[in-house]
């Protein structure tokens, strides 16, 4: 497996605060871990699940910013609440 980040774009479950992900994903994006930015998330996307094969830093917003970074360890899934139009970028 190459050094990459997998991003599953998901809708929120029908029941508020349900501890599950709604499948199938709205969209799946694969990014290189070397500074690549995703395309804007789709209109139905409210949650993303992110997995990286290497430790990296990310930012999620309409225009990702190198000054605000969230550490993303390798080999773990992380869920984030997002809005349509947001993007994710690794740094």
C-alpha positions in Angstrom: 0.0 0.0 0.0 1.4 3.4 -1.0 1.6 6.3 1.4 -1.9 7.6 1.1 -4.9 9.0 3.0 -8.4 7.5 2.4 -11.4 9.8 3.0 -14.9 8.3 3.3 -17.6 11.0 2.9 -20.7 10.0 4.9 -24.1 11.2 5.8 -25.2 11.4 9.4 -27.4 8.5 10.6 -31.1 9.1 10.7 -31.2 9.0 14.5 -29.3 11.8 16.2 -26.2 10.7 18.2 -26.4 7.1 16.8 -23.0 5.4 17.2 -22.9 4.2 13.6 -21.8 5.4 10.2 -24.4 5.4 7.4 -23.3 3.3 4.4 -22.6 3.3 1.6 -20.4 6.4 1.5 -21.5 9.4 -0.4 -18.0 9.5 -2.0 -14.5 8.0 -1.4 -11.4 10.0 -2.0 -7.8 8.8 -1.9 -5.0 11.4 -1.5 -1.3 11.2 -1.6 0.1 12.1 1.8 2.4 14.7 0.4 0.5 17.9 0.7 -2.5 16.9 -1.5 -5.9 18.5 -1.0 -9.2 16.8 -1.5 -11.9 18.0 -3.8 -14.8 19.8 -1.9 -17.0 17.5 0.0 -20.4 16.7 -1.6 -23.7 18.3 -0.5 -24.9 15.3 1.6 -21.6 14.8 3.4 -21.8 15.6 7.1 -19.1 13.2 8.5 -15.8 12.0 7.1 -13.8 9.0 8.2 -10.1 9.4 7.6 -7.4 6.7 7.5 -3.7 7.4 6.8 -1.0 4.8 6.1 1.6 7.3 7.5 1.6 9.8 10.4 0.9 13.2 9.0 -0.9 16.5 9.9 -4.2 17.6 8.3 -6.5 20.6 8.2 -10.2 20.6 7.3 -12.0 23.7 6.2 -13.1 25.5 3.0 -9.5 26.6 2.3 -7.1 24.4 4.3 -4.5 26.4 6.2 -0.9 25.2 7.0 -1.0 27.2 10.2 -3.7 25.0 11.8 -2.8 21.4 11.8 -4.4 18.3 13.4 -2.0 15.4 14.0 -3.2 12.2 12.2 -1.4 9.0 13.3 -0.9 6.2 10.9 -3.1 3.1 11.0 -6.2 4.6 12.8 -9.6 5.7 11.6 -10.7 9.2 12.7 -14.2 10.7 12.2 -14.7 14.5 11.7 -17.9 16.5 11.5 -17.8 18.6 8.2 -19.9 20.6 5.9 -20.4 20.5 2.1 -17.6 22.5 0.5 -15.0 21.7 3.1 -11.7 20.1 2.0 -9.0 18.1 3.8 -5.3 18.6 3.2 -2.3 16.9 4.6 0.9 18.8 5.5 
